[in-house]
């Protein structure tokens, strides 16, 4: 039985970059669709289902930040932003509007493939399951319920719409309640990054996760605790 082919949308206004990414990604067996501007990208991304989107920040017309902002209103498709060197503000903005990761230009194709695989790796959502969590598909706390089979999160009785990476981060913390994880551990285990990765990636995702939970349940949001100088934990003990 053949494996499902992952569909990736590559968005960049430079043809040579699209061609380069397409060549390397197709060598890995991915199916590639291209877009050269934000409007086309948004139309394609909302009309069809992609497994991942590689999205340049600097695009003619609607820029990558705006594309991601609008996309997040209707889809949770993983997004890797492509940013030029020195565009740190754009990277921060990208995370704030829901990007899962970023790659800095000029990039190494090896790094792009590594990050793409890290996000697409099917086992990433279940690789860190413990014996305890494997006996039940639900993780239940007073203000927070995680239905793992459905990848559904309920807080304060309402469903919370999370991106795949936000869900994985919450689930990872939830299966080891009250255990403190360093940012490096979270990057390695949730993002599958051994060699690449910015620790601010973790901070921004924690911030977004808290904000989303806080909209429906401040109690659930407050469970994600910062342990200063160390990292984060999901606090359930009194």
N, C-alpha and C positions, 0 to 999 in steps of 0.2 A: 504494500500500500504506500503510495507516494506521499511525502510530507507536503503540508500546505505551504504554498509559496507566499512569503510575506510581501505585501505591496507597500512601496515607499514613494512618497511624493517629494521630489527634489525641487526646491524653489530658490532660484537665484537669477539675477538679471544678466549675469555673465555666462555666455554660452560655454566658454572653455571650462568653467568650474562645473557647470551642469554635466558636461561631457565627461570630465574627469571622475566625478562622483558616480555617474551612471556606469562607467566602465568598471570601476572597482566594486560597486555594489552588485552589478550583474554577475561578476566573477564569483561572488559569494552566493549566487542563486536567488537574489531578490528581483522582484518585478518592479521596474521603475517607471513612474510617470513624471513628466517635467512641467514646470510653470516658470515663466520669466517675469511675472509681475504679481503684485499682491491681489489684485482683483481676480485674476485667473486662479490663483492658488486658493483663494477663499471659496470660489465657485466649485472647484474640483473637490476641495476638502469637505465641504458641506453636502455635496451631492452624492459622494461616494465614501466608502469606508476604507481608510488606509490603516496599516499597522503602525506607521511612523511617518512623521513629516520632518524633513531637513529644511529649515526655513532661514533664509538670509534676512538680516535685520534691515539693511539698506536696500530698499526696493523702490522702483518708480511708482508714483501714485500712492497706494496704501502701503505703508512700510510693514516690516515684519512684526513689530510690536502690536500694531493695530490688527493685523491679520490674526495673531494669537489671541488678542483680547476678544475679538468677535467670534473666533472659533470656539473659545472656551464657554461661550454662552450656549452652545448647542452640542459640543463634542468634547470627549476626554481623550482624544487621540494623542499619544505621546509626541512631543515636539522637541527637537534639538535645534537650537538657534545657531546660526553661523554669524560670527561677529568679527569685525576687523580689529587688529591689535590696537589697544588704547581706548576702545569703546566700552570701558568698564561700566559706565552709567547705563548703556544699552543692555548689558548683561544683567545688571540688577533689575532693570525694568522688565526684561524678558522673564525672569523668575517670578516677579511680582504679578505678571499677567498670566502665569501658568505654564511657562516653558519647563521642560523636565531637565534640560541640560544645555550646554553650549559648547561650541568648538571655535577656537580662535584662528582666524586667517592670518598668515598662510598656514594651512594645516597639513599634517601628515595624513595621507590616506589610511595608514595603519591605525592611527588614533581614531579617525572617523568610524572605521569598521569596528574597532574595539567598543566604542561607545554605542554604536547601533546594536551590536550583538548583546551588550550588557542590558539594554532596554528591552530588546525583543526576546531575550532568553526565556523560554517558557517556564523553566523551572524556578525562575527568580521569585515567583510568588509563593512557592511551596518549599524551596530548598532549605528554609530555616525552620520547618515544622518540628516540634518536639513530640515525644510520645504522648504527652498529656493532650496536646491540641489535636493529635491525629484521631483520638477517640471521639471527638465531637467536631462538627463543622462550624459551630457557633462559639464565639467568645462573648460572654455576657458579664457586664458590670452594671451597677445601679443606673448609670446615666448613659451607657454606651454599649451597643451590641454590634458585633462584627459577624456577618454571615459569610463565611469564607467561600463556600461553593458558589454563591451568587455574587461574590465580591461586592456585597452591600453593607453599608455602614448606617446604623440608626443611632441618632443622638436626640435625647429628649422626645422620643417618639416620632421623630421625623427622619426621612432618608437624607443623607448628606452626599452630594455629588462630588466625588474625588477623582483626580487624574490617577492613572495606574501607579505612578510613583508615590503619590500622596497616600494611596491605599496601602501599598507595600510597606511604607515607612510606619504607618499607624499599626498595621498588623504585626510587624516585626517587634515594635515596642510592646504591643499588647500580649504577645505570647510569653513574654518574660516580665510580668508586672513588677514594679519596684526595683528592677535591675537597671543600673546606670550604664549607658553606652556612650563611649567617646565618639566624637565626630568621625574620627578615622575608622572606627569599627563600623559605623553606619554606612560610610562611603563604601567600605569593602563588602559588607554583607547585603546591603539593600541595593546599592548601585553597581555592585560587582566590579569596583575599581581597585585594581592592585597597583597600577602605575600612574594613572591620571586622575585628576579630580581636585576640585576646589572645595575647601571646607565650608565656604559660604553657601555652597549648594545645599548642604544639610540645614543650615540656619534659615535659609529662605523658605525651604519646604516646610520646616517646622512652623514658621510664621504663618504661611498660607493655610496649613492644616488647622492651626489654632483659630484663625479667623473664620474658616468655614464652620468649624464646630461651634464656635462662639455665637454664630448667628441663630442657631437653634437650641444650643445648650451650653451656657457658660460653665456649668458644672463639668461637662465632658471636656471642654477646652482646657479647663484648669488642671485636668489630670496629666496633661503633657507638661512636665516640669523641667525647668532648666537647672542643672547642677553646675553652678559657676566654676569655671576652670576645668571642668571634666567633660560634660556633655548633656544628655537628656535621658529621661525615664518616663514611663507611664505610671503615675503614682496612684495606688488604690488603697494603701494601708492608711489607717487613721493616725 
